[in-house]
Amino acid sequence: MAPHPSPYKSTGGFKRVVNAARYSMQGLVAALRYESAFRQELLLAAILTPAAFWVGQNAAQVLLLIGSLVLVLIVELLNSAIEAVADAVSLETNQLIGRAKDLGSAAVFLSLLLCATVWLVLFANRWLTFI
């Protein structure tokens, strides 16, 4: 098998797993350091995660509540990655770069809408059962 054309691609094995974990931690640290939206969403997730155990009436609902929070964080990380690459390519006004950034922002917005809907529906479901 021919080597991969990129010298930055790993060849696999245990070292790949260790490197992947290290790169992931570097990414999370960079998000915490440079991305205010990620910090805000992480704070919200930290506050709401314990509440998920009160709002959710079973394990599936708790998982859904926490999963919707994690999804927002994942999408925010991807959006931040798109923005970082776009800014590395050019800081000048460019229609395609602007569209890429807008699409990433729209993805974050939709994940936040989904998260809010999940929380509102399950919160209402729990609250309405007591009436």
Backbone as CSV, one residue per row, in Angstrom:
resi,resn,N_x,N_y,N_z,CA_x,CA_y,CA_z,C_x,C_y,C_z
1,MET,0.835,-1.176,0.000,0.000,0.000,0.000,0.883,1.243,0.000
2,ALA,0.608,2.177,-0.889,1.404,3.393,-1.004,1.144,4.308,0.177
3,PRO,2.163,5.036,0.616,1.946,5.973,1.732,0.989,7.086,1.325
4,HIS,0.319,7.614,2.317,-0.624,8.716,2.083,0.157,9.936,1.594
5,PRO,-0.393,10.693,0.650,0.340,11.840,0.098,0.590,12.958,1.109
6,SER,-0.168,13.011,2.185,0.022,14.068,3.177,0.925,13.564,4.298
7,PRO,2.000,14.297,4.593,2.868,13.881,5.697,2.206,14.076,7.061
8,TYR,1.051,14.740,7.092,0.367,15.004,8.354,-0.640,13.927,8.726
9,LYS,-0.911,12.997,7.823,-1.844,11.911,8.121,-1.095,10.802,8.851
10,SER,-1.713,10.261,9.888,-1.058,9.199,10.651,-1.211,7.867,9.929
11,THR,-0.416,6.920,10.371,-0.457,5.595,9.758,-1.314,4.628,10.566
12,GLY,-1.786,5.040,11.703,-2.662,4.184,12.501,-1.968,3.651,13.733
13,GLY,-2.627,2.698,14.372,-2.077,2.091,15.573,-2.390,2.889,16.822
14,PHE,-1.779,2.442,17.933,-2.037,3.066,19.233,-1.570,4.510,19.273
15,LYS,-0.450,4.795,18.589,0.058,6.167,18.565,-0.967,7.111,17.942
16,ARG,-1.715,6.629,16.954,-2.746,7.452,16.327,-3.818,7.817,17.337
17,VAL,-4.221,6.865,18.170,-5.244,7.116,19.183,-4.747,8.145,20.194
18,VAL,-3.514,8.012,20.621,-2.938,8.960,21.575,-2.868,10.356,20.948
19,ASN,-2.394,10.427,19.702,-2.317,11.722,19.024,-3.702,12.332,18.817
20,ALA,-4.671,11.517,18.444,-6.031,12.014,18.237,-6.594,12.600,19.525
21,ALA,-6.349,11.934,20.644,-6.815,12.445,21.937,-6.120,13.767,22.269
22,ARG,-4.826,13.845,21.987,-4.081,15.081,22.256,-4.602,16.221,21.384
23,TYR,-4.832,15.954,20.097,-5.355,16.986,19.201,-6.760,17.423,19.630
24,SER,-7.562,16.485,20.088,-8.903,16.819,20.561,-8.841,17.739,21.778
25,MET,-7.951,17.443,22.698,-7.792,18.296,23.881,-7.301,19.681,23.474
26,GLN,-6.374,19.738,22.512,-5.900,21.030,22.029,-7.055,21.829,21.414
27,GLY,-7.928,21.148,20.703,-9.083,21.807,20.109,-10.034,22.348,21.158
28,LEU,-10.291,21.563,22.195,-11.172,22.030,23.271,-10.563,23.217,24.016
29,VAL,-9.263,23.154,24.255,-8.590,24.277,24.923,-8.663,25.521,24.049
30,ALA,-8.446,25.369,22.744,-8.526,26.513,21.828,-9.936,27.088,21.817
31,ALA,-10.956,26.230,21.834,-12.338,26.708,21.858,-12.606,27.494,23.137
32,LEU,-12.123,26.993,24.256,-12.316,27.700,25.525,-11.574,29.033,25.532
33,ARG,-10.401,29.057,24.949,-9.575,30.259,24.972,-10.056,31.334,24.001
34,TYR,-10.484,30.925,22.805,-10.722,31.897,21.744,-12.185,32.078,21.336
35,GLU,-13.064,31.196,21.741,-14.447,31.230,21.238,-15.428,31.561,22.360
36,SER,-15.858,32.823,22.406,-16.775,33.236,23.481,-18.125,32.528,23.374
37,ALA,-18.608,32.290,22.158,-19.894,31.593,22.004,-19.797,30.182,22.579
38,PHE,-18.667,29.503,22.362,-18.491,28.161,22.917,-18.483,28.222,24.447
39,ARG,-17.796,29.203,25.003,-17.773,29.326,26.475,-19.174,29.567,27.025
40,GLN,-19.949,30.413,26.353,-21.308,30.697,26.811,-22.175,29.437,26.734
41,GLU,-22.068,28.715,25.641,-22.876,27.492,25.479,-22.416,26.405,26.441
42,LEU,-21.124,26.338,26.730,-20.619,25.372,27.700,-21.128,25.702,29.104
43,LEU,-21.172,26.980,29.442,-21.717,27.398,30.745,-23.190,27.013,30.840
44,LEU,-23.934,27.266,29.773,-25.345,26.882,29.747,-25.496,25.365,29.922
45,ALA,-24.653,24.606,29.238,-24.708,23.145,29.355,-24.366,22.698,30.775
46,ALA,-23.397,23.359,31.391,-23.014,23.009,32.763,-24.150,23.280,33.742
47,ILE,-24.903,24.330,33.492,-26.037,24.658,34.358,-27.209,23.719,34.107
48,LEU,-27.474,23.432,32.829,-28.657,22.641,32.488,-28.472,21.129,32.652
49,THR,-27.233,20.644,32.606,-27.030,19.191,32.724,-27.598,18.628,34.030
50,PRO,-27.314,19.216,35.175,-27.954,18.691,36.389,-29.490,18.801,36.335
51,ALA,-29.995,19.863,35.713,-31.442,20.038,35.599,-32.067,18.944,34.743
52,ALA,-31.297,18.377,33.831,-31.818,17.318,32.968,-32.286,16.120,33.782
53,PHE,-31.653,15.881,34.918,-32.034,14.743,35.761,-33.332,15.014,36.510
54,TRP,-33.701,16.277,36.636,-34.979,16.628,37.248,-36.079,16.708,36.198
55,VAL,-35.759,17.301,35.032,-36.762,17.468,33.976,-37.103,16.132,33.330
56,GLY,-36.078,15.337,33.030,-36.310,14.044,32.386,-36.976,13.067,33.336
57,GLN,-37.974,12.355,32.826,-38.714,11.411,33.672,-38.209,9.984,33.539
58,ASN,-37.298,9.762,32.596,-36.680,8.449,32.452,-35.313,8.645,31.801
59,ALA,-34.563,7.566,31.680,-33.200,7.655,31.157,-33.176,8.192,29.724
60,ALA,-34.137,7.804,28.917,-34.169,8.267,27.526,-34.370,9.777,27.459
61,GLN,-35.229,10.313,28.291,-35.463,11.757,28.284,-34.239,12.517,28.795
62,VAL,-33.602,12.001,29.835,-32.386,12.640,30.348,-31.310,12.642,29.263
63,LEU,-31.165,11.517,28.582,-30.187,11.426,27.498,-30.526,12.397,26.372
64,LEU,-31.786,12.532,26.049,-32.218,13.464,25.010,-31.910,14.911,25.409
65,LEU,-32.173,15.251,26.642,-31.904,16.610,27.125,-30.402,16.921,27.088
66,ILE,-29.602,16.017,27.626,-28.152,16.233,27.642,-27.591,16.148,26.223
67,GLY,-28.103,15.225,25.431,-27.636,15.091,24.052,-27.889,16.335,23.230
68,SER,-29.022,16.992,23.461,-29.297,18.223,22.718,-28.312,19.324,23.101
69,LEU,-27.872,19.342,24.357,-26.861,20.310,24.786,-25.505,20.007,24.139
70,VAL,-25.144,18.739,24.125,-23.873,18.341,23.522,-23.878,18.626,22.019
71,LEU,-25.014,18.421,21.375,-25.112,18.716,19.943,-24.804,20.182,19.667
72,VAL,-25.311,21.075,20.490,-25.025,22.505,20.315,-23.517,22.753,20.405
73,LEU,-22.858,22.125,21.365,-21.413,22.296,21.515,-20.662,21.758,20.303
74,ILE,-21.084,20.610,19.799,-20.439,20.022,18.624,-20.584,20.943,17.417
75,VAL,-21.785,21.423,17.185,-22.020,22.288,16.026,-21.250,23.599,16.182
76,GLU,-21.168,24.116,17.388,-20.389,25.342,17.618,-18.912,25.106,17.323
77,LEU,-18.386,23.958,17.706,-16.987,23.636,17.391,-16.766,23.574,15.883
78,LEU,-17.681,22.944,15.169,-17.560,22.861,13.707,-17.661,24.249,13.073
79,ASN,-18.571,25.070,13.575,-18.700,26.432,13.064,-17.417,27.217,13.317
80,SER,-16.851,27.072,14.488,-15.607,27.773,14.803,-14.471,27.301,13.903
81,ALA,-14.448,26.007,13.591,-13.424,25.478,12.689,-13.577,26.075,11.293
82,ILE,-14.805,26.161,10.805,-15.056,26.773,9.489,-14.588,28.218,9.495
83,GLU,-14.912,28.956,10.543,-14.520,30.364,10.616,-13.005,30.517,10.677
84,ALA,-12.328,29.646,11.417,-10.868,29.725,11.518,-10.211,29.459,10.169
85,VAL,-10.684,28.446,9.469,-10.126,28.151,8.146,-10.421,29.293,7.180
86,ALA,-11.647,29.808,7.212,-12.016,30.907,6.325,-11.131,32.125,6.584
87,ASP,-10.880,32.443,7.848,-10.041,33.590,8.183,-8.579,33.345,7.811
88,ALA,-8.151,32.083,7.861,-6.778,31.762,7.449,-6.611,31.915,5.943
89,VAL,-7.663,31.633,5.191,-7.615,31.756,3.729,-7.555,33.220,3.325
90,SER,-8.426,34.030,3.904,-8.460,35.452,3.540,-9.303,36.224,4.541
91,LEU,-8.823,37.403,4.878,-9.599,38.296,5.728,-10.355,39.323,4.903
92,GLU,-10.134,39.297,3.599,-10.843,40.206,2.701,-12.261,39.709,2.478
93,THR,-13.146,40.633,2.098,-14.523,40.259,1.807,-14.555,39.314,0.615
94,ASN,-15.192,38.163,0.814,-15.303,37.155,-0.239,-16.685,36.519,-0.110
95,GLN,-17.414,36.490,-1.212,-18.793,36.000,-1.177,-18.875,34.544,-0.712
96,LEU,-17.993,33.685,-1.183,-18.057,32.275,-0.806,-17.648,32.057,0.655
97,ILE,-16.637,32.786,1.096,-16.241,32.685,2.507,-17.366,33.199,3.398
98,GLY,-17.989,34.302,2.999,-19.131,34.826,3.753,-20.268,33.827,3.818
99,ARG,-20.527,33.159,2.691,-21.587,32.150,2.669,-21.240,30.988,3.595
100,ALA,-19.980,30.549,3.574,-19.563,29.445,4.446,-19.764,29.808,5.914
101,LYS,-19.396,31.034,6.272,-19.581,31.474,7.655,-21.062,31.573,8.011
102,ASP,-21.865,32.076,7.091,-23.310,32.174,7.330,-23.937,30.789,7.491
103,LEU,-23.499,29.828,6.683,-24.031,28.470,6.789,-23.652,27.835,8.127
104,GLY,-22.433,28.062,8.572,-22.026,27.558,9.887,-22.855,28.181,10.996
105,SER,-23.093,29.478,10.881,-23.924,30.169,11.871,-25.354,29.639,11.858
106,ALA,-25.875,29.370,10.664,-27.227,28.816,10.558,-27.301,27.435,11.212
107,ALA,-26.247,26.645,11.077,-26.222,25.320,11.706,-26.270,25.451,13.228
108,VAL,-25.524,26.400,13.773,-25.570,26.641,15.222,-26.971,27.070,15.636
109,PHE,-27.562,27.971,14.872,-28.906,28.468,15.173,-29.912,27.318,15.201
110,LEU,-29.850,26.436,14.198,-30.788,25.304,14.156,-30.563,24.351,15.324
111,SER,-29.304,24.134,15.700,-29.043,23.251,16.844,-29.569,23.872,18.132
112,LEU,-29.468,25.193,18.253,-30.030,25.870,19.430,-31.549,25.789,19.449
113,LEU,-32.182,25.944,18.274,-33.642,25.795,18.201,-34.072,24.387,18.599
114,LEU,-33.363,23.391,18.097,-33.677,22.007,18.452,-33.521,21.788,19.951
115,CYS,-32.430,22.278,20.504,-32.178,22.132,21.937,-33.286,22.797,22.753
116,ALA,-33.641,24.016,22.393,-34.694,24.735,23.113,-36.024,24.001,23.000
117,THR,-36.323,23.458,21.835,-37.577,22.731,21.635,-37.620,21.481,22.497
118,VAL,-36.528,20.720,22.509,-36.464,19.508,23.336,-36.690,19.867,24.799
119,TRP,-35.982,20.888,25.274,-36.110,21.276,26.675,-37.511,21.781,26.993
120,LEU,-38.088,22.603,26.130,-39.432,23.134,26.381,-40.485,22.033,26.382
121,VAL,-40.402,21.134,25.418,-41.390,20.055,25.335,-41.294,19.136,26.550
122,LEU,-40.083,18.732,26.914,-39.949,17.814,28.051,-40.218,18.510,29.374
123,PHE,-39.878,19.784,29.473,-40.214,20.539,30.684,-41.728,20.666,30.808
124,ALA,-42.395,21.022,29.719,-43.863,21.135,29.732,-44.503,19.785,30.029
125,ASN,-43.940,18.723,29.468,-44.474,17.387,29.709,-44.392,17.035,31.204
126,ARG,-43.291,17.370,31.822,-43.142,17.093,33.265,-44.062,17.983,34.073
127,TRP,-44.123,19.268,33.748,-44.919,20.204,34.518,-46.404,19.916,34.367
128,LEU,-46.849,19.581,33.159,-48.268,19.327,32.920,-48.742,18.043,33.587
129,THR,-47.822,17.120,33.886,-48.243,15.880,34.559,-48.603,16.126,36.013
130,PHE,-48.146,17.266,36.570,-48.460,17.579,37.969,-49.756,18.362,38.110
131,ILE,-50.331,18.817,37.003,-51.549,19.622,37.075,-52.779,18.718,37.085
